[in-house]
Amino acid sequence: MISAIALLVVGACFLIRYSNLKAYSERNSEKIILTQAETYNAPDEAFFENPKDVEKEIIVPKYVDPLSRVTSRAYLIGDIETGKIYLNKNSDVQLPVASMSKLVTAIIATKTLKEDTMIQISSSTQMIPPDSSGVRVGEQFSLKEILYPMLLNSSNIAAEAIASTSGRINFLELMSSLSWEIGMPQAYFADPSGVDPHNQASSKDIFALAQYLYKSRPDILEITRTKSISVASTTDHDAHDFMSIHPFINDERFIGGKTGRTKEAGETMLTILNIDGKATVFVIMGSNIGMRAIDTKILIDEYLKM
């Protein structure tokens, strides 16, 4: 009898303490709600990106150091014009870049091919992970047209088709050579899409790429900040609607950027924002799947405190 009464007393004390802790946690929490493209599939253990908006809610205690919530293995915040780096973690570490590779693919393509060059979608391009662009075998696009599915939908098929047009091996050599020329000494490209985990660079390399794009290739950044574009049906291809999957595409400060996601790279993302008249770069590499937008938002919030 005494033991039963003791157990009841202990149980009541536990419930009271649990209720108090829960109430304290709710009073000292903040919510981060961010819409982002995060649906993915893994055929043959390779991720590909799909533009489906998902409301992501994260509850974090206020007293936790915000940067401790960032899941990325490396990150960097920098001023694109002066080159000043405000904040970084493991910025010299070489990591898989995933589909951020397509920015370099776009640079080489527009340097070596005319915008009216016809790009054939062949059966060989279907050997890589699929994507949400909807481009199909047998279709042909001009270079100007096919840059949109590659940079907005992150189409692997488009990237492979572009590289194959002028000789894939030579194209990849040009990608690696360019990276050295523009200040990306740790960068290497084994394919034009970023599916291959040997496509690697440091976050400092990606910062240098952002500077080059901003100062020398604003035309490519202009494409990356296009929310959507419709390509009419022709004798060469069907009608297509290409939509950006960058989580910050609707942010009025957005200057440009590129997302990436593979099994080996996790999530990567370059985001360039105009903050108080300054073009500011946010690079994340190796974020947990589904966390690239949240990680970037945390970095933006930290930058605004500086």
C-alpha positions in Angstrom: 0.0 0.0 0.0 2.7 2.4 1.0 4.7 1.6 -2.2 1.7 2.3 -4.4 1.1 5.7 -2.7 4.9 6.5 -3.2 4.6 5.7 -6.9 1.6 7.9 -7.3 3.4 10.8 -5.6 6.5 10.4 -7.8 4.4 10.2 -11.0 2.5 13.4 -10.1 5.8 15.2 -9.5 7.1 14.0 -12.9 4.0 15.3 -14.7 4.2 18.7 -13.0 7.9 19.0 -13.9 7.3 17.9 -17.5 4.5 20.5 -17.9 6.8 23.3 -16.6 9.6 22.3 -18.9 7.3 22.2 -21.9 5.9 25.7 -21.1 9.5 27.1 -20.6 10.6 25.6 -24.0 7.6 27.2 -25.8 8.2 30.6 -24.2 11.9 30.5 -25.3 11.5 29.3 -28.8 11.5 31.0 -32.2 10.0 29.7 -35.5 11.7 29.8 -38.8 9.2 29.3 -41.7 10.7 29.2 -45.2 9.3 28.0 -48.5 11.8 26.0 -50.4 12.2 23.4 -53.2 13.0 20.2 -51.4 11.3 17.2 -53.0 13.9 14.7 -54.2 14.2 11.1 -55.4 17.1 8.8 -55.4 17.2 6.5 -58.5 20.4 4.5 -58.3 21.3 6.4 -55.2 21.6 9.7 -57.1 19.5 12.7 -56.1 17.9 15.1 -58.6 16.0 18.3 -57.9 12.3 18.9 -58.3 10.6 22.2 -57.9 7.8 21.6 -55.4 7.3 24.2 -52.7 7.2 22.9 -49.1 6.6 24.9 -46.0 9.4 24.1 -43.6 9.0 24.9 -39.9 11.8 24.7 -37.5 11.5 25.4 -33.8 14.8 26.4 -32.1 15.4 27.6 -28.5 16.4 31.3 -28.5 19.4 30.8 -26.3 21.1 28.4 -28.8 24.0 30.0 -30.8 22.3 30.5 -34.2 25.4 29.3 -36.1 25.3 26.0 -34.3 22.1 25.3 -36.1 23.8 25.5 -39.6 24.2 21.9 -40.9 26.5 22.7 -43.8 30.1 21.4 -43.6 31.4 24.7 -45.0 30.0 28.1 -45.6 31.1 31.7 -46.5 29.7 35.2 -46.5 31.5 37.8 -48.6 31.3 41.2 -50.3 31.3 40.4 -54.0 32.9 43.7 -55.0 35.6 44.2 -52.4 36.3 40.5 -51.8 36.0 40.9 -48.1 35.0 37.7 -46.3 32.7 38.5 -43.3 32.2 35.0 -42.0 33.4 31.5 -43.0 33.7 27.9 -41.9 36.0 25.4 -43.5 36.2 27.7 -46.6 39.4 26.1 -47.8 38.1 22.6 -47.7 37.5 20.9 -51.0 34.0 19.4 -51.2 31.6 18.1 -53.9 29.8 21.1 -55.6 26.9 19.2 -57.2 24.9 21.3 -59.7 26.6 24.6 -58.9 28.9 23.1 -61.6 26.4 24.2 -64.2 27.4 27.8 -63.8 30.8 26.9 -65.2 29.1 24.8 -67.9 27.1 27.9 -68.9 30.2 30.1 -69.0 32.1 27.7 -71.3 29.1 27.0 -73.5 28.5 30.7 -74.2 32.2 31.3 -74.8 32.6 28.5 -77.3 29.2 28.2 -79.0 26.9 30.7 -80.7 23.5 31.3 -79.1 21.7 29.9 -82.1 23.8 26.6 -82.1 21.3 23.7 -82.1 21.7 21.3 -79.1 20.5 17.7 -79.7 19.0 15.7 -76.8 20.3 12.3 -77.6 19.7 8.9 -76.0 23.2 9.1 -74.4 22.0 12.0 -72.2 19.4 9.7 -70.6 22.0 7.6 -68.9 22.3 10.2 -66.1 19.8 10.9 -63.3 16.5 12.4 -64.7 15.3 15.9 -63.9 12.2 18.0 -63.8 12.8 20.0 -67.0 10.7 17.8 -69.3 13.2 17.9 -72.2 13.1 14.6 -74.2 15.2 12.5 -76.5 14.9 13.7 -80.1 14.3 17.3 -79.2 16.6 20.1 -80.3 17.0 23.5 -78.7 19.2 26.5 -79.4 21.9 27.2 -76.9 20.0 30.3 -75.8 16.9 28.2 -75.1 18.6 25.2 -73.3 20.5 27.4 -70.8 17.1 28.0 -69.1 16.3 24.3 -68.1 20.0 23.8 -67.1 20.2 26.9 -64.8 16.5 27.1 -63.7 15.4 23.5 -63.4 19.0 22.3 -62.9 18.6 19.9 -65.8 21.4 17.3 -65.9 20.2 16.2 -69.4 20.7 19.8 -70.7 24.2 20.1 -69.3 25.3 16.8 -70.9 23.8 17.7 -74.2 25.6 21.1 -74.2 29.0 19.5 -73.4 28.5 16.8 -76.0 27.9 19.3 -78.8 31.5 20.5 -78.8 33.2 17.4 -77.6 32.7 16.4 -74.0 36.4 15.8 -73.0 37.5 19.1 -74.5 34.6 20.8 -72.8 35.5 19.5 -69.4 39.1 20.5 -69.9 38.0 24.1 -70.6 35.8 24.1 -67.5 38.8 23.2 -65.3 41.1 25.6 -67.1 38.6 28.5 -66.7 38.3 27.8 -63.0 42.0 28.3 -62.5 42.0 31.5 -64.5 39.3 33.1 -62.4 40.7 32.2 -59.0 39.3 28.7 -58.2 42.6 26.7 -57.6 40.8 23.8 -55.8 38.2 23.3 -58.4 38.0 20.3 -60.7 35.2 19.1 -63.0 34.6 15.5 -64.0 31.3 16.1 -65.7 29.2 19.2 -66.8 26.2 18.6 -64.5 27.7 18.0 -61.1 26.3 14.4 -60.7 29.8 13.1 -60.5 31.1 13.5 -56.9 34.6 14.3 -58.3 33.3 17.8 -59.2 34.8 19.5 -56.3 35.8 23.0 -55.1 36.1 25.0 -51.9 33.6 27.6 -50.8 36.3 30.2 -51.5 36.4 28.9 -55.0 32.6 29.4 -55.3 33.0 32.9 -53.9 35.6 33.6 -56.7 33.1 32.2 -59.3 30.4 34.5 -57.9 32.7 37.5 -58.3 33.6 36.5 -61.9 29.9 36.1 -62.8 28.9 39.4 -61.2 31.7 41.4 -62.8 32.2 39.7 -66.2 29.1 37.6 -66.9 25.9 39.4 -65.6 24.1 37.8 -68.5 24.3 34.4 -66.8 23.2 35.8 -63.4 20.3 37.3 -65.2 19.2 33.9 -66.4 19.5 32.5 -62.9 17.1 35.1 -61.5 14.4 34.4 -64.0 11.4 33.0 -62.1 10.0 31.1 -65.1 10.0 31.2 -68.9 7.9 29.5 -71.6 9.4 28.1 -74.7 7.0 27.8 -77.6 6.6 24.6 -79.6 8.6 24.4 -82.8 9.4 21.8 -85.4 12.5 20.9 -83.2 10.9 20.6 -79.8 7.6 20.7 -77.9 6.4 23.6 -75.7 8.1 23.8 -72.3 7.7 25.8 -69.1 11.0 26.1 -67.2 10.8 27.3 -63.6 13.5 28.2 -61.1 14.0 26.0 -58.1 16.2 28.4 -56.2 14.6 29.0 -52.8 15.3 32.7 -52.9 14.0 33.3 -56.4 11.1 35.4 -55.0 13.3 37.5 -52.7 13.4 41.0 -54.1 17.1 41.2 -53.1 18.0 38.2 -55.2 20.8 38.9 -57.8 21.4 35.3 -58.8 22.7 31.9 -57.7 22.4 28.2 -58.2 21.4 25.2 -56.1 22.9 21.7 -56.0 22.0 18.3 -54.5 23.6 14.8 -54.7 24.1 11.9 -52.3 27.8 12.7 -51.8 27.5 16.5 -51.8 24.4 16.8 -49.7 22.9 20.2 -50.5 25.0 23.1 -51.9 23.9 26.6 -52.8 25.2 29.9 -54.1 23.0 32.9 -53.3 23.8 36.5 -54.2 21.7 39.2 -52.6 21.6 43.0 -52.7 21.7 44.0 -49.0 21.8 47.7 -48.3 23.2 48.4 -51.7 26.0 45.7 -51.4 26.1 42.6 -53.5 26.6 39.9 -50.8 27.5 36.3 -51.4 26.3 33.4 -49.3 27.8 30.0 -50.1 26.9 26.7 -48.3 28.3 23.3 -49.1 27.5 20.0 -47.5 24.2 20.9 -45.9 21.7 18.2 -44.8 19.1 17.3 -47.4 16.2 19.8 -47.1 18.3 22.3 -45.1 20.1 24.5 -47.7 17.5 27.3 -47.5 17.3 27.3 -43.7 21.1 27.3 -43.4 21.4 30.2 -45.8 18.6 32.1 -44.0 20.5 31.7 -40.7 23.7 33.1 -42.4 21.7 36.1 -43.8 20.3 36.8 -40.3 23.8 36.7 -38.8 25.1 39.0 -41.5 22.4 41.5 -40.8 23.5 41.6 -37.2 27.1 42.7 -38.2 
